[in-house]
Amino acid sequence: MSVKIKLHTLVIIVFVAFTACVPTKQFEELQLKNVKCEEELELTKEENQRLEVANTELNSKVDIMSERLKNYSEDSLERENKFRSINMNYDKLNRRYEELQKAQDQLLTGNISETRKLLEELQNTQAGIIEKEDQLRQLEDNLKRDQSDLNKYKKELEEKNTRLVELEAILYKKDSVVNALKNKVSNALLGFADKGLAVEMKNGKVYVSLDEQLLFKSGSTVVDPKGVSALKRLADVLAVNPDINIMVEGHTDDVPYIASEAIKDNWDLSVKRATAIVRILMENKKIEGSRIIAAGRSKYHPIINSKAPDARKKNRRTEIILTPKLDELFQILETN
């Protein structure tokens, strides 16, 4: 039996009972209240259906929350649990309401007192439904706020992912440039590979290592002719690669340098050797001085920590470190 038919039955019952027991005015008032209750109940059920649809949509949105927003997800889960609890209570109230509707059939043998008691229970049930609907609306507002926060963080994550893709592209481009540069330098200096020159790639940079025997006599800062030849070939490669920065590092062994009027110690020797090499590179007019750094490392960055003659020989070297310009990468990092 539908709610509407049941309410009509109730009206008939009340009409019969009140015709016999109460004045017409009281009966009409009760009848008006009953009609109002019926209308409010219909409106309440429609509103409840709307809220249930809205709640279903919100639950669907909450399911796609990002793991990165764990705190917000846990918060939403707690609210969903409360929501389920309220729905369970709401279902209980509905079942109670149906039981009360069934009880109307028994009013045919009842009296006015029982009818009033039933109406009071119906009103209390309706009040409970309204309270639960208010709680549902509150949860809906909370879920909307959570969704707004999630959308905000999702947008931030998308922006960071975009920057990450840009960084990866730049790094890939840089690695490609470094590999190509290493191959060009290796090919240009191929004839010096067995004369104390090595080319390798480390940490995204190209290292050209030249032994002392290729460049300098012991204690001297004058570059040997065969070393000049190697440096000029390297300069030719660097001239056609203007996006490569150049650092020249002089290294000595741990044997103290005997001070002279021109050179005071190992620091002085390593710096002046680096400067001498820079001058030879800059004889190529296409290489700008702004690309080059001359540095002396003295004895403090050995290849081999040993006092053996062979180890000291390897430590006496000059390293030319070639690095791609990373202006694009730095710009992206600064925006972050």
TORSEFI-600760 format. One record per residue: x, y, z of N, C-alpha, C, O in turn. Coordinates in pm, whole numbers, plus 50000, padded with zeros to 5 digits. Layout:
# TORSEFI-600760
XYZXYZXYZXYZ...
END
This chain:
# TORSEFI-600760
500854988250000500005000050000500895012450000501825013250080500635022049912501465033949903501205043250019500185042350088502145052250040502025061950150500785070550132500105073850230500465074250006499325083049981498025076150016497145082250077497885063349979496645055850008496495054050157495405055150214497655051150221497595049250366497155061950437496365061450531497655073250391497275085850454495785088650431495105093950519495265085150312493825086850288493025078150381491975082150430493535066150403492845057050498492815063150635491805062550706493975069250672494045075650803493025086950813492375088550916492895094550706491925105550707490515100250728489735105950805490185089150659488845083250672488615078650814487555080650873489675072250869489555067151008489325078651103488425078451188490175088951086490045100551175488675106851159488065111251256488195107351032486905113351008485815105651081484935111551144485875092451072484845084251139484915086151288483895088051355486165085651339486325086651485485905100151535485225101251638486295110451463485995123951512484525127551492483985135651567483865121551393482445124351374481655119651493480655125551533482155108751550481425103051663481865109151794481075109751888483175113851803483705116951936484115131351955484115135952070484465139051850484985152551871484235162351781483595158251684484325174851814483665185251732484275185751593485405181451570483495191151502483915192051360485155200851345486025197651263485265211551419486395220751406487705213751439488695215251367487715206251547488935198951584489285188651476490455186751443488305182451425488555172651320489185179151196490125173751137488655191051159489195197951041490645202051066491485201050977490915206551187492295210351218493215198251207494295198951149492775187451262493585175351254493755170751110494825166351068492655172051036492735168150894493735176950818494505172050736493715190150847494655199150782496095195750818496995196050735496275192550947497625188750990498085176150917499235174850876497145166950902497495154350836497865156850691498825151050639497095165550624497385168850484498755175550474499545172750384498995184450568500295191350569501425181550589502465182250523501225172250682502235161950706502495153950579503635150850546501415150750510501555143050386502375150850283503265145250218502055163850269502785171850171504255173050210505155171650127504475175750340505855177150386506625164050368507805164150333505955153050391506595140050374507005137850228508105133050199506105141450136506405139849993507595148549954508515144349883507555161250006508665170249975509965164950035511035165649974509835159750157511025154350224511605142750145512815141850127510755133850097511245122350020511885126849888512895121249845511285136949824511885141849701513265147849729514235145449657513315155749837514595161749874515625151049909516805152049876515125140649978516025129750016516575122649892517745119049887515715120649792516165114249667517225122949599518225117949548516985136049601517965145049540519305144349613520375144049552519215144049744520425143349824521155130049803522385129649798520385119249790521025106249768521745106049634522835100449624521145112149529521805113049399523075121449410524135117749359522935132949479524105141649497525195134549575526375135749544524775127049677525755119849760526485109249677527685107249692525735102449589526345092249502527415098549412528485092949393527095110349356528065117249272529305121149351530435119749303529085126049474530215130149557531105118149591532335119149588530475106749626531255094749658532105090549539533235085949555531545092149417532295088549295533515097449279534575092949237533345110449311534465119749299535535116849404536735117649377535085113549525536035110949634536925099049601538075098649644536385089049522537135076849491538385079449410539305071249410538445090949338539605093649253540625102749321541505108349256540485104049452541435112749525542855107249513543065095149512543835116349505545255112649488545835106949617545535111549727546705096549599547385090649715548265100949784548455100449905548805110449703549675120749757548985129249861549635135049948547625130149852546835138149947546245128950053545035128950076547075121250115546645110850205545825116250322544815110450361546285127350377545575132950493544145136950458543195134850534544015142950336542675146750295541815134450268540625134350297542445124150212541695111950181541195105450309540055100650316542075105250412541665099150539540515107150602539585101650660540635120550586539565129050639538235126050569537195124950633538315124750438537095121950361536535108250397535315106350403537445098450420537005084950455536225085250587535225078350603536725093250681536035094150810534645100050790533665095550851534565110250704533255116150678532315106350607531115105950633532915098350516532085088450447531535078050545530395073550534532385074450644531905064850746530755070850825529765064150855530905083650859529805090350930528545090650842527425088750889528815093150711527695093750619526965080250613525735079750612527745069450608527125056050604526345053450732525265047450731526935058050845526235056150972524905063450973523885058351019524945075750919523705083550913522705076850820521505076450849523205071450707522305064450615521665052150680520485049150658522465045250761521915033650830520815037850927519755031650937521105048850999520065053951090518835058551013517685056851055519155064450896518045069050813517185057350767515955058050765517855046450729517115034350687516275028750803515145024350784516875029050922516105024251037514855032651059513775027451088515025045851044513865054651060512805051750954511605051750982513285049250832512325046050727511565032950757510355031750736512335023250806511665010550841510655012750954509565006950955511045021051048510115024151158508875031151106507755028851150509145039951008508025047150950507065037350880505845038850890507615027450810506765017450743505985009250846504825005750824506645006350958505934998951063504765007051117503695001751146505005020051128503915028651175502785029351073501605029951108503155029250947502145029350842501285016650849500065017050835501975005350871501224992750883500294992951005499214987051005500754999951106499935000551228498625007851206497675006451284498565015651097497305022651068496155012951045494995015751077496505001450988495444991650961494774986951090493614982751090495534987651197494984983051324494134993551395493484990751496494155005851340493395016651403491875015251383491095022151448491475006251293490035004351271489335000051399488155003051419490064993051486489494988751612490014997051729489704994451844490835007451696491435015751800490535027251841489335027251813491125037151907490385048951954491185061551926492285060851872490645072851963491265085751934492625086952003493555092751948492735081552123493995082352198495115075452122496225080652114494825063752068495835056351991496175063651862497325063651818495175069851803495415077451680496365089051705497295091551628496115096251816496995107351849498425102551877499395108851836498525091251946499845085751974500585082251844501785084851832499865076551749500445073251620500905085751546501985086051486500075096151550500455108651483501685114851547502545120351477501775113951678502975119251746504225111451703505275117351680504095098351694505235090351650505625093751507506805094351473504625095951423504915099951285505645113251280506575115151202505205122651366505855135751369507295134651420508205141051368507475126251523508825124351576509735117951470510905121551456509175108351396509945101951290510325112051183511455112051132509385120651149509655130851049510735140551098511595144751020510675144051226511695152951282513085146251275514085152851245513115133151302514385125951293514915125851151516125127351128514015124151054514435124250913515005137850876516015138650806514375148450921514855161950891516245164150950517125170050887516425159351073517735160751137518825153451057519915158751037518515141251013519495133650936519775140450802520905140150753518755146550744518965153650617519885165750638520715168850553519725172450753520625183550784522075178650795523005185150747522235167250859523575161550870524125157550733525315159250705523245152350647523665148950512524125161350436525125160950364523405172150452523785184650385525135189650436525965194550359525355188250568526625192350625527775184150567528835189450534527545171050557528565162350498528815165950351529945165550303527745169450282527875173250142528755185750130529605186550041528555195450219529375207550217530835204150245531745209450180531065195350344532435191350378533115184350260534285186850231532355175650193532915168550078533245178249964534225176249892532425188449948532695198449844533995205849875534795208549786534195209250003535435216050040536645207050015537675211549966536485194250051537585184850027537885183649878539045183249837536825183149798537015182049653537735194149598538565193049507537405205949653538085218149610539575217449642540415221149560539905212749764541305211349802542005201049712543145203149670541325190149684541925179749599542195185149458543235182349399541255192749405541455198549272542645207949271543405208549174542805215449382543935224749392545255217149389546175220749314545365206649471546605199049476546825191049347547965189049305545735186649286545875179649159546465188849053547305184748974546025201449053546555211048958548045213548984548835214348890548415214549114549815216549148550665204649101551765206349050550125192449121550855180549078551035180348926552095176648875549985184348855550085184648709551135194648663551885192048570551185206348731552185216448696553595211148722554505213248642553755204148837555075198748869555465187748771556635186548733554495179748730554775169348632555205175448499556095170248431554555186548463554925193348339556365198248347557135196748252556725204248462558095209048480559075197348476560175198348420558665186048537559535174248539559805169248398560935165648364558755169148315558925164848175559905174248104560745169848026559765187448131560665197048069562105194648114563035195148034562275192048245563615189448297564225176948233565385176848195563405166448223563895154048163564315156348017565325150947971563515164347947563855167247806565175174847797566005172047710565365184547888566595192447886567795183747923568855184647862567595175248026568695166448067569055156547956570235153647933568025151447888568285142347776569055149647666569995144247607568625161947641569305169947539570755172447581571675171647499570935175547711572285178147762573165165647747574315166547703572615154047785573385141647774573755138747629574855134147599572805141647538573105139547397574235148647350575115144647274574185161247397575225170947360576575166347415577595166947346576565161647542577825157347604578405145247530579605144747504577555135647496578025123947422578615127847287579685123247248577895136747217578385141147087579715148647101580625146947021579795156947206581035164447228582195154947259583295156747208581945144947342582995135247377583515128447250584725126747233582595124547164583015117947040583845127246952584845123146893583415139846942584165149546860585565151746917586555151846843585635153547050586935155847113587835143547098589015144747066587255131747120588045119447107588595117946966589755114246947587755120746867588205119546728589295129746696590255126746626589115142046749590095152546719591445149646783592475153346728591445142946899592685140546974593115125946965593885121147049592635118946866592895104746854594395101546850594835091546907595155109946786596585107346772597365109146900598545105646905596745114447006597455116947130597055106947239597485108347354596245097047205595735087647305596855080047374596735076547491597955077347302599065069847360600185078947409601295074347438599895091847419600925101547461600545108647591601045119447621599655102347667599285108147796598025116447793597855125347876597135113747698595865121247689594705111347695594715100947630593705114747775592515106147787591255114747785591245125847839590205109547723588905116547717587855107247776587725095747733587105112047873586035104047932584885113047976585025125247987583745106747999582555114148042582225110048185582075098148215582095119948274581735117548413580755128348459580945140248432579715123848529578765133248591578205143448491578005155048524577955138748368577365147648268578355157648209577945167448146579655155248227580685164248174581725156048098581865143948119582455162948009583555156547936584865160948000585145172848011585665151048041586965153948102588075150348002588185139047957588885160447970590075158147887591265159047981591615169948028591885147748008593005147148103594315146048026594495137047943595245155348056596535155447986597635153848090597735161748184598455143548073599565141148165600615152248153600705159248052601385153748258602425164048258603415161948143603895171548083603715149348112604715146548008604295151647871605135154247786602985153147850602485158147722602565173347715602685179047606602495179947831602365194547830603605201947881604025211747821604175197347992605195205348060606415196848097606315184948125607555203348096608725197348160608575199248311607795207748355609305191648389609195192048534609415206248588610435212548560608425211148664608525224248728608305235948634608405247448677607995233448505607865244248407606395247848386605505239748412606155260048338604815264548301604735267348151603755273048104605735263348078605765265247932605275252447867605825241647892604245253547783603645241747721604545236447611605025244047526604775223347612605595216447513604905217147376603675217247370605665217647267605065218447132604035207747102603015210447040604305195247145603315184747116602025187347196600935183847151602185193347313600995197047391600235208447325599005208647326600975218047268600355229147196599515223847081598405228647057600055214047010599335208246896598015201946942596975203646878598055194547054596845188147105595815198647148594615197147123596305209147213595385219547261594745227247145593575231047154595475229347040594905236446925593825228146857592825233646810594025215046851592975206446794591715206846882590585207346833591965206747012590815207747103590125221247087588895222047091590895231847069590325245147051589445245746926588425252546926589845238746821589045238546698587665232546725586655237346673587625221946807586335215746840585495225346925584295226846901586115231747024585395240647114584895253147042583865258947080585605257346941585215269346868583885267646798583115277146785583605255446751582345253046679581265247846773580185243846728581525247846902580525243947003580445254947109580905253147221579855266347073579865278047163579035276247290579155284247383578195265947297577375263947416578065255247521577415250047612579375253647508580145245447603581025254547689581815262347636580895253447820581775260647912583045252447936583025240147930584135259547963585445253047971586095256548105586215268348140586525246348178587315248648300588635241248285588665229348253589715248448308591055242548300591595241648442591735251748511591905229348487592385227048623593805221448619594075211248555594715228448689596065223348702596215215348830595715219348935596905203748821597115195048937598595191748950599285189648849599095191249074600485187249100600485174849189599435170249234601675169349213601775158449309602015164349448601905176449466602325155949547602465160549685603895163949722604195166449839604795164049623606175167949650606245183149657605865189749560606715188949768606765203649780607605209949668608675204949634607115220749614607835227749507608895236649570608625243749667610085236249514611155244949564610915258949510610975261249389610645267949598610255281549558611345288249476612545286449500610895296049377611795303949294611215317949282610165320949339611885326149211611385339849194610085339949114609225348449137609925330449021608725330148936607585322248997606415325848982607915311449067606865302549122607175300049269608295296449304606165301849353606365300849498606115286849552606845282149639605095280049501604745266949558603875259349458603675263649345603345247749502602505239449414601225246649372600755245049260600675254749462599475262549426599795271549307599075271749207600885278749320601285288149214601545280749084601145285248977602225269249094602555261448975601275256648904601155257848782600305251248982599095245848920598275256848853597705254648746598205268648917597435279748858598095284848730597415287148630599405286448734600095292148617600075282448500600025286748384600105269448527599975259748418598585260448355598435259848233597565261648440596205262948387596065275548304595425275448198596665286448350596585299248277597305298248143596845303748043598445291148141599185289548016598345282047913598365285347794597625272047957596795264347865595615272647816595235271747699595035280847904593925289547864594375298947753593625301247658595575304347765596075313847663596185306947526595875312947423596625294347527596735287147399595355284647339595175286147218594385280947421593025278847371592465291647311591785291347209592745302947377592165315647332592885321547211592485332047161593945314947165594515319147037593515316946924593575323446820592605307646947591485306146852590485317246881589845317046986590335326646792589545338746816588055336046833587305344746877587615324046797586195320846809585815316446952584635314646982586795314747036586525310747175586545323347262587575330047271585435326547324585335338347410585865335247549585685324247603586525345147606587085343347740586035341147847586325335347952584815345647822583745344047922583365329447941582695326048038583785320847849583465306547858584465298847943584215287447980585615305047975586735297548030586995301448176586885313148214587335291348257587785293448395589135286448409589285274848371590125293648464591435287648492591525285548643591325294948720591845273148685591895270048828593095261448859593515253148779593665263648979594765255349028594305247049146593715252449240594565233949145594145225049252595315220449339595115213549439596525224449301597705220449376597745205149389597515198049291598045200049510598175185549532596925179249591596935167449626595815187049604594705182949690593635174449620592655170549685593775171649494592825162949424593575152449343593485152349221594295143549411595065133249338594155122649280593055120149330594625116449174593915104849118594165092649205593275084549229595405091549252595805080049335596455085549463597405093349455595965081349578596555085449705597725076149739597585066449814598865079349682600055071049705601285079549680601255089149603602375075849746603625083049727604545075949628605695079749609604005065449566604785058149467605055067049346604225075449312606205065549281606545073949165605485073649055605135084048999604975061649023603955060748916602695068248954602075074748870602295067449082601095074449129601295089449120600415096749073602445094049166602725108449158602745113349014602305124448984603245104948925603275108648783601865110648729601605119948654600945101648768599555102848721598875115148781598035121448717599245118548904598625130048970599065143248910598335153148919600265143648849600735155948784600085156748645600555150848548599015164148640598205164348517597465177648506597435185748598596855179448389595935190648368594635184848316594625176448225593515189348375592195184648330591425196348270591295206948331590925194048152590045203948086588635198148093588335187848032587785204948167586425200048194585445207848109585355220148119584705200748026583765206947931582335204247978581945192847998581575215147996580205214148051579225221647962579465233247930578115215147922577095222447846576475233447931576325231848052576115244347868575405254947941574015250047979573315243847898573625252848101572355247748153571395259048187570675258448286571395269448103570535280948131569055277148138568325281748225568605268448043567195264348042566845256948171565795259148231567775247848212567525240148334567435249248455566555247548539568345258848465568325267848580567065276448583566535279348690566595280448465565365288448459564185280648514563365286048588564085267748477562975259348526563095257448677562095258148748564335255048726564515253248869564155265848948563615265049058564465277548890564135289948957562625292148964562135297649063561895287848862560435289248865559815280348970558705282949016560515269849009559995260749111560255266149251559885259849350
END
